[in-house]
Amino acid sequence: MLLSEEKRLLVLLKQGDIPAFQLIYQNYFNKIFSFCFKIFRSETECAEIVQNVFIALWEQREKIDEEKLFSSYLFGIAKNITYQALRTHLFRSAFWEHYVNAIEEFSDITQDEIYYNDLKIKLEQLIDQLPAKRKMIFRFSRFYGLTYKQIAEKLFISENTVDTQMRESIRYLKDSYNKLFEK
């Protein structure tokens, strides 16, 4: 297209002339599409970007300076829209990757939580099998954080008895627990 012809089209475009806009669209569509395709390699995305470039051109038509090189102006719009689309694409990709990783991590946490809860139930069942006094001593020590001295005072027994009962409880729980997982 001759420079004088392009200037005439730009003057008409600034005035809102649709046929002038269509001619500019036809003359620059393939060039802008090729520019976008070098970055995205997706015909669908490039077609959408090119449409957005020409929408922006129409919306900004009154700002066009017909004395300046129009292709530079149009490719400036194309560059900005293409890079914005690329940033959005990269953000979505990063977000999606983060989302997938979070789901996988959550899945692992959920499985770990299920496993933990299952083990906790089995441990409670084993504790319930302890003799009453031994069970009470074990719970005071492990669940309520009482010292052997505090337990002895509370139950009116010696610290030595508390120590012996705790060792017996732990030995029983270890043996029983190991037997559960030998199967």
N, C-alpha and C positions, 0 to 999 in steps of 0.2 A: 504494500500500500504506500502511495506517495505521501510525503510529509504534509503537503498542502491538503490532500484529501483527508488525512487523519485529523488535521487541525479543524477542518470544516465539520467532521463527524463529532469532534469533541465539543465544539460550540453548540451543535445541535443536541448532543447528549446532556450538556449542562442545562439546556432548556427543557429537558424531559422528553426528548424525541425518541420514541420506542424503536422505529426502524434504524436510527443511528446506533442505538444500543445493540440491536440484533446484529448489525454489520461488525461492530467491534467484537462482539461475542464470537461470531464466526471466524474472525481473523486471529483471535488470540486463544481460543479454546484449546487447540492442540498444543500450543507452546506452553501454556500454563499447566495443562495436564501432564506433559512430559516432565516439567520441572517437579511437580508433585510426585510423579511416579518414581523419580530417582530416589526419593526419600521413603515413600511408603510401600511401593511394589504391590499395591492392591488397587485394582481398577475401581472397585466399589468406593473405597475411601477417597481415591483421587477425584472421582466424579463428584462426590459430595463436597470436597474441598473446593473444586473449581466452581461449583454452583455458589458456594459461600463467598468466593472471591468476587463473582459477578454481582451478587446481591450487595456486597459491601461497596462495589463500584457504583452501583445504582444509587445507593443511599448517600454516597459521598460525592456524587457527580458535580455538585455545585462548587466543590473545593478544587476541582481540576484546573490546573494552569495550562492552557493550551499552548503556551510558549515554551514549556519545558517538555522534555522527552517523556511521552506518555507511557512507553513500554517500561521505563524505570519506575514510574508511579504504579502501574498495574502490577509489576513483579514485586514491588515493595509490599503491596497489599497481599499478594499471593504468598510471599515469604512469611509475613506475620501470621496469616491464617494457617499456613502449613505448619509452622513451628508451634503455634498454639495447639493445633490438632495433635502434633507429635508429643508435646508435653502432656496433653490429656491422655493420649494413648499410653505413654510411659507411666503416668500416674495410675491409670486403671490397671495396667499390667502389674505394677508394684503392689497396688492395693490387692489385686486378686491373689498374687503370690503370698502376700502377708495373710490374707484371709484363709487360703488353703492351708498354710502352715499353722495358723491358729486353730483351725478345725482339727488338723491332725494332732496338734498338741493337746487340744481339748479332749480328743478321742483317747489319747494316751492317758490323760489325767482321769478320764471317766473310767477306763479299764483299771487303772491303778486304784481308783477309789472303790470300785466294785471288789477288787481283789483284797484291798485293805479291810473293807467291811466284812467280807467273808471270813477273813482270818480273825477279825475281832469277835465275830459270832462264835467261831470255833474255840477261841481262847476263853470266852465267857462260859461256854459249855464245859470246858475242862475245869475252870475255876469252880463252877457249881458242883463238880464231882468231889471236891475236897471236903474233908470232914469240917463240920460247922465252925469250930474254933479256929482251925487252920485257915479256913476261907476268910474269916473275919480278920485275922491277923494280916493275911496277904492283902486284902482290900484296904485296910488302914494304911499299910505301908505303901503299896503301889498306886492306889487310886486317890487317897487323901493326903499322901505325903508326910505321914506322921513318922517320927523317928522311933527306933526300937524302944527307947526310954519312955516316950509318950504312950506307946502302945502298951507297954508293961504296966504303967501307972493306971491307964484306962481300964485294963482287964484284970488288974490285981495279980499279975504274974511277974516272974523275973525276966530281965532283959535276955538272959541266957535261953530261957524257954522261947521267947519271941524269935531269937536268932535261930534256934534249932527248928522251930516250926516254919520259918521262912525258907531255910535251906531245904527242908523236906518238900515244901510247896513248889519251889523252883525246880528241884530234881524231878518231881512228879510231872510238872507241866512240860519240862523239856522232853522227857521220855515219851509222854503221851503225844506231844506235838510232833516229834520225830516219827512216831508210829503212823500218824495220820498221813504223812507224806511219803512213806515207804511203799504205799499201795500202788 
